[in-house]
Amino acid sequence: MTTPVIPGMHPDPSVCRVGEDYYLVCSSFEYFPGIPVFHSRDLVSWMQIGNALERPSQLLLTAETPSSAGIYAPTLRHHDGRFWLIVTSVSHGGGNMVFTADDPAGPWSDPILLPDVGGIDPDLAWDDDGTCWCTVAGVLQYRIDLATGKTLGEPKRLWSGTPGAKAPEAPHLYRIGEHWYLMIAEGGTERGHGVSIARGPAPDGPFEPCPANPILSHRSTDDPVQNTGHADLVQAPDGSWWMVLLGVRPGGGTPGWHVLGRETFLAPVTWADGWPVVGELSSGPPATAVVERDTFDDGELRPCWVSVRDRSEQHCTTGERPGWLTLHARGSGVDDPAVVFVGRRQQHLSCRARTLVDPAGGTGGLAVRFDEEHHYEIEVASGEAKVLARIGPLRTVVASRPVPSGPLVLGVQVDEAREFRDPRNGPDTISFGVEEPDGTFTVLATLDGRYLSTEVAGGFTGRVIGVYAATGTVHFDWFEYVA
């Protein structure tokens, strides 16, 4: 199977190159810090070097921000010696805004607000005289003054894709050779997703569509990667062209369930008659065993760790008990929009996570989260471990058993489905358990993974595996992710 170059919930990729270095950003929705930033030298192997939005002054996501709202579809560009990041915040006091940095690893500036620029999926491009053009889903275009955030003149409606196709979005504008190219996604970000392109003599057109549109789509195919779209183009130092895009890997029976969210894929691009021709998707790095263990010995959490909507030192710290992550509960657990949670994206179809938890006088544990209404967890308190399941309006204790007081290892095992009973077969199973003193793993419950998928839960996100506090104070000595 073709594998993503950045697996797990990393949708809406935008890429730029500076010299030999490539930088890429993705959407982050309700998670904080926002907008993961990646670096690569070959477009295949990527390393996260930071998060662009890591201060409350940059990103304010209140408890009223729904899951799958928040940060949508950033565009990353390098112009005039600086990095520019434009993004939509779908939250209270949000809208379109621009951030700048000298180093993409950060720090990034506080936002330049664009109050007169509506829509989502904003793009930035500059013409030869320095005019900045902002194009948004729809497709609507503004000229903007980045120093003030003000628009210049009236917005203009541009070519908006195939007549009758829904959701013309994710516009990106490029000057390539003698033409300006306007590339968009259309068909919606589900199975009908695709990429189309048009070209014209100026940034504002008029644009003629490519006769081969869509230039990329996996709709109505049996390709294991589906929902392909929301793409960005980049030219390598050797002159070759490449496309980064999102896609999903559905599993199980019908209709197919994707559980990791929308992931970042790569495809080669050639040119024919002045139009881009997209090749077969390229695979990510060769599959190797992954063992990532975080002992929380550093003063700050690594950039892969995310929380739900915010993360305050009052509720989350590695300094209170050296070598441990300490969480102070707020709210009532994983059902609560204000849950104190620290997790990482699930990035493999089969994986295992473990953590050593000391519940002290509190309640907490290890969770697989999709959103407030779709999650599974193993929770420990007062000498008892419970496996809990929340599926829509239903919440139940699936299994429980006594456990010794004091620190305890909790685990979750995700297994991709290899055999199919019938067309209703789920994509995977999720097993929760405890580790005995002799190191053996005792499973308390095995649950169907389909209920933690986009096809069931809806929205734009994927699974995040992490630790949480439901009441009181809970400590975690280490967290291990193995694939």
N, C-alpha and C positions, 0 to 999 in steps of 0.2 A: 504494500500500500504506500502511496505517496505520503510523506510525512511533512508537517509544517516546519518552517525554519524557526518560528517562535511558537511553541505549542502552548495549549491552555488558553484562557480567556485573554486574548490580545487582538481585539478587533480594530477595524478602521485604520490600518497602518498608513503612516505617511513617512516618507524617507527623503533625505537629502545627502549629498556627498560634498565633502570638503577635502580636496587633495586625494589622499589614499584612504580616507576614513569615511565610513557611512554611519549615519545616525537615523534612528527610527523611533517614532512615538505611536502610542495607541490610546484608544478610549479607556476610561476607568470607571465611569458611571458613579455609583454611590460609594465607592471605596476611597479611602484616604490613606496615605498620600495619593495624589492624582497624577495621571499621565506618566506611565513608566517610560524611561528613556533608555535606548539600547545603542550599543556601538558594535561595528563589525568592520573587518577588512576585506571580506569576501562575499558578503550578502547571504551567506549560508550559516555561519556560526556567529551568534549574537550573544553579547553579555550586557546585562542590565547595569547601567552606571549611575542610575539615580531615578528620582521622580521630580518632574518639573514643579508640581504644586505640592509643597510640603509645609506651608504655613497657613494658619487661619486667614491671614490677610490676603492670601491668594485664592483660597478655596473654602467657602462656607457652605457646608451641607448640613442643614438642620434635620431634626428628627422627622419633620414633615416632608422631607425629600423622599419620594417613593423609590423603592428599588427599581433599577433600570432607568432612573433619571440621573441627574448629576452631570458628569463630564462626557460630552459627545464629540467624537470625530475631530481631533486636532489636525492641523496642517503644520508641518515643520519646514522651514526654509532658511537658507543662509544668504544674506544680502548685505553688501556694503560692510563686510567684516563682522557682522553680528548674526546671531541666530534669532529667528522670529518664530513664534508659536501662536497661532490663532485657534480659538476653540469656542464652543458653545457650552455654557453652564445652564442646564435645565433644572433650576432650583430657585428658591427665594432670593431675589436680588441678583439673579444671574443675567443671562444674555450672552452676546458675543463679546469677546475680549482678547487682547493681545498681550503676550509676555515676551521679554527679550533676555538674552544671556550672551556673555562672551564665551562661556564654556557650556556645552550642552549638559554636562554633568551637574551644573548648577554652581552658584545659586541663580535662580531665575527671578526676574523683577516682579514687583506687584503689578496687577493688571492695568492696562490701558483700556478703559471701557469704550465700547462702540454702541452707544444707546440708540443710534438711528439705523443700525444694521440689524434687520430681522432675519428670521430663518435659522437653520442649523447647517452643519457641515461647511463652515467657512474656509475659503482658500485665499492665499495671498500670491500675487504676482506683480512684477515691476516691469514697465516698459523702458525704452532707451532714454527717455527724458526724466526718469525717476518717478513717474506717476505710479501710485500703488492701486492695484485693482483687487477688490474683494468680491468673490463670487460665492453665492450660497445656494443651497438646495432650492430647487424650484423651476427654472434656474434664473436667478436674479443677480445683477452685478452692480456694485457700487465703486465709485472712486473715493478713496479715503485719505485723510491726513493722519498719519500714524503718530505725529507729535501730539495731536489733540484728541484723536478719536472721532473727529467730525467727518461727516460725509461731504463730498463736493459735488453739487448738482443732484439731479434726480437719478434714482436707480433705473436700470434698463433690463427689460426682459430679453433673455437670450434663447438660443436653440435649446430645447428641453427634451431631446431624445426622440425615440421612436413614437410616432403618434399612437395614442392609446395605451402605451406602457405606463404602469404606475410608478410613483416614487422616483422621479428624476432627482438624484441627489449626489452627494460626494463629488462636486465639481472640482477639477483641477485644471488650471490654465498654464500652458507652456509656450515658450517661443523656441521652436525647433526649425533651424534652417530659415526658409523664407516665409514660413507659415506660423500662425498662432493656432494651437490645438486646444480644444475644450473637451476633456474626457470626463464622463459621468458614470455613475451607477444607475441602473434602472431595473424595474421589475420587482422591487422590494427585496429586503435582505433575507428572504426565505428561499424556497426551492427555485423560484423564478428569477433569482438575482443574475445580473449580467453587467458587462462593461461595454459602453458605446462611446464613439468619439466623432468629433467634427473638426473642421479647420476653416480658417478664414484669414484675411489680410491684416487684421488689427485685433487688439485685445477684446474689443467689443463687437467683433464680427464684421460683416455678416458671415455666418458659419454654414458650411455645407457638410452634411453627414457622410461618413464613410459608407460606401456601397456594401461593405461586408459586415455592417453592424448586426448583432453585437460582436465585437472583436474577441470577447471571452464570455462564455456561459456554459455551465454544466447542466442546465435545465433539461429535463426529459432524457437524461442519460443514466447509465448504470455505473458511472464513475464513483468510486468510494468517497471522493471529496465533492461536496455539494455546496450550494448557496454562494458560489464564487462571485466576487464583485468587490466594490469599494476599493478601487485600485489607485496606485500612484506609480509614476515612472521615474527612473533614474538612469543616468548614463555613467558607465564605468570609465576608469582612466584609459582603458584600451579602445574606447569608442563604442563598445557594445552597449546595448540597452536592455533594461530589466524592469519587470513589474512586480511590485509587492501588492498583495491582495488578501482579503479575508476569505475563509472557507470553513466548512464544518465537516466532521467525520461521523455521520450517523451510524448507529449500531442497532442490533436487534432486528425484530420483524417489521411489520407495517404499523405506522408510517415511517419508522426509523427514528431513533431518538439520539440527539447529540447532547452530550453531558458536559463537555469541556468548554462550551461556549464557542465563539467564532475565533479562529486561530489565524496566524499570519503565514501565508504561503508565498512562494517565489516562482516566477516564470520568465523565460527568456523572451526577448522581443526583437524581431527583425523588421525591416522596412521594405515595402514594395509599392511602387508608384506613389510614394509620398505618404503611405498609410502604414501604421504599425500592425504587425502580424504577431500574434501571441502564440508561443509554443506550449508544449506540455509542461505541466507543473514540475518544478524541480524538488527533489527531496531534501530534507534537512540533514544534519550531520548523521553519520552512521550510528545505529542504535548501540549503545553501550550501557552497562549497569550504572545506575545513578544512585549514589548514597549521599544525601545532604543532611548533616547533623549540625544543629545550632545549639550551642551551650549557653547562649545569652551572657557571655563573659564581656562583651564589648559594651561601651557606654550607650551606643545607639543600635537600634535594630537595622538589619540589612535591608536594602531597598526592595527586596521581593516581598517583605511583610506588609500586609494591608489591614486596615481596620474598617469598620462600618461607619461611614459618614464623618467620623472625627477620631482623633487620638490625643488625649490630654495626659500630661505627666501626672495629673491628679489620680487618674484611673489606670494608667499603664506605665510601668517603670522597670528598668533593670538595675536601678541604684538602691532600692530599698533593702533588698536581700541579695548581696553580691553573688553573681553567677546564676541567678534565678530571674525569670520574668514574673513580675507581680502584677496581678490584675485586681482592681477594686471594683466590685459590681456597681452597676447603675442600671436601673430598669429591672426586668424580671427574667432575663434569659434570652435565648436565641430567637424567640417569638417577638421580642421587643425591638423596635427601630433604634433604641438607644443602647443596645447590648454592648458590653465591653468585650471585644473579640479581636484577636490577632491571628491572621491566617495567611496562607499562600495559595496561589492558584493551583488546582489539580492540573498537571500537564501531561499525564500519561494515562492510557486507557486502562492499564493495570498498575496498581501502585499500593504501597503500604505506608502508613504514618503511625508513629508512636510518640508518646510523651510521658515524662515522669511528673506526676502532679502531686502536690501536697495541698489538700483542700483546707487544711488548718480548721478554722471555724466556719468556713464558707461552703459554697456549692459551685461546682464548675466541672469542666471536662474538655472533651475532644469532639468537634463537630464537623460535619460536612454540610456546608451552607450553600443554598441557591438563592433564597431570599427569606423574608420573615415567615412566609407561609409554606415553605418547602425546605426542610432540613432534617437530617438525622444526627443524633449525638449519643455519646455515652457520658453519663454524668455521675459524679461521685460526691457523697456527703454523708456524714454521720454513720460511717461503717457500711454503706450500701452503694452499689453501682447499679445504675439503671440505663437501659437503652431506650431512647425516646424517639418517636417519629412524628413529624408534623407534615401533613399532606393537605393543603387547602384548609378547610375549616376543621379538619380532624386532627386531634393530638392525642397520642396514647403512649403508655408505657408498654413497650414490647417485651421486655425481659428485665429481670433484676436478680441480684444475688448479694449475700453479705461479703464484705471485704475487710481486711485488717485495717485498723486505723493507721494514720500516717501516710507517707509517700507511697504511691502506687503507679505502675506503668499501665496506661490505657492504650489501646490500639485500634486501628481501622484498616481493613484490607479490602481493596477494590479489585474485582476480577472481571475482566472483559468476557462476555459470553462467547464460548467457543462452539457450543452445540445448541441447536435450535429445536424446541419441542413442536412449535407451530408458529403461524404468522404473528402471534401476539407476544412472542418471546422478547423479553427486555434486553437492553444493551449490555448490562452488567449486573453484578451483585455487590452489595456493600455489607461487610461483616464487621461487627464490633465485639470487642472482648477485653479481657484483662490478662496481664502477664503474671504467671505464678512465680513464686520465689525461685523455682528451679529453671526459669526462663521459658517454659512452655506457654503457649498462647491459648487461652480458653475462650472460644467464641460463645457469646451470650445470645446473639441474634444475627441472622442474615436477611437483608432486605433487598427488594427489587429496586434497581437503580433508575428505572424509567421515570419514577416520580420526582427525581432530582434532575430533570432535563428541561430544555427549552420548550420542547413540544408539549410538555405537561404544565410547567410553571409559567410559560410565556416570558416575554421580555427579551433582553439583549445580552444577558450575562451568562456565566458558567459557574461551575463548582469552585468553591474555595474551602480548603481544609485547614482548620486551625483550632485554637484553644480559646476558652471564654470563662467568664465568671458570671454566675447567675445571682448569687447572694454573697455578701461578705467579701472576704479577701481570699484569693486562691493563688498559689505559687506554682511555677513550672520550671523544673531544673534544666530540661533540654527538650528539643523537638527533632524528630528524625523523619525524613521522607526518603523512601526507597522505591526505585522503579527498575 
